[in-house]
Amino acid sequence: MKTTLDLPDELMREMKLRAVIQGRTLRDLVAEFLRQGLGLSATTPSPVQSPGGMVTLNGGGLPVIRCRADAPAAQMRPQDLLALEQQTQAEQDMGRASSAV
């Protein structure tokens, strides 16, 4: 059954992040949370995050995305990565600014 819920943005971000980290769909994760909240048993066991997963949480709860050893970013200096991030952000900002007009 489809349902529309108006949830806080920070809650949705956390649920989406957990779904990605656990390799699950948001639908399955939310269904499991609702079952737990209602005291119902889960219909299927929760998948365990694979040790080789690309996304993990650090000690502070922030996502850490690992790349393959041969990924271009692995060969870049921190200054170059920062410049690339700033360039990409500027391009996205310009795109949003022009579409808002």
N, C-alpha and C positions, 0 to 999 in steps of 0.2 A: 504494500500500500504506500502510495506517495503522500508525503506530508511536508508542509512548509513551516519552518521554525525561524523566528527572529532571535538569533543568538549574538552575544557580544563578540566583537571582532577578535579580541585576544583569546577567547575560548575556541573559536574556529581555527585560529592559527595553531594553537596547541594541539588540537585534535588532528589537523592535517599533518603536522609534523610527526606526531606519534604514528599515524597511519603509514607515512613514508618510511619511517625508521623500522617499523614492524613489517613492512612489505605487504600491507593490507589495504583494502579499500576503505574509504571514509565511512561508507554505508555499514560495512561489517563492524568497524570499530564502534560506531555510535550504537549499533544494535547490541553489541556486547555490554557497553556502558549502561544502557537502559535495562538490560537483563540483570546486571549486577545491582543496579539501584532498586529494582523491584524485587530482588531476592530470588530471581529465577536462575536455574542452572543454564549454563551456556550449551548451545546445541552442538557446537564444534569446538575443539580445543584451539586456543590462541596460538598462532604460529610464533615461533621463537625467532628473534632476529638472528640472521646468519652471521657468523664471526667475520665473514668476508664482505659484509655489507659496506656500501659506500658512505652512508650517513650514520653518525653516532652522536651521542650527546657528551659534551665534556663535563667536568666536575661542576661547572656553574650552570649547567642545563642548556647551554647553547649548542646548536648543531655544528658538527664538524664534518665536512664533506671531503673524503679522501679521493684522490685521483690516481689513475694508473701511473706507474713509474715512467712510462713513455709518453705521458700527456704533455703537451706543450707548456702548460703552466708549471710543471715540475722543473723545467729548465730555466724559468724566468726569475730574475732578481725581484726582491720585494718592491723596489722602486718602480720597476716596470709593471708589476701587477697592480700597484696602486694607480699608476697613470692610466692603465687600461680600464680599471674600474671607474675612474673619474671621467674618462672619455665616454664610456658607455652610459654612465649616469647623465652626462650632459646631453648626449644624443636622445636619450629617453625623455628628458625634461623638455627639450626642444620639440619633440614629437607631440608630447602632451600639450604643450603651450599652443602649438599651431592647430591642434584638433579642437581646442577649447574656444577658439575664436569664431 
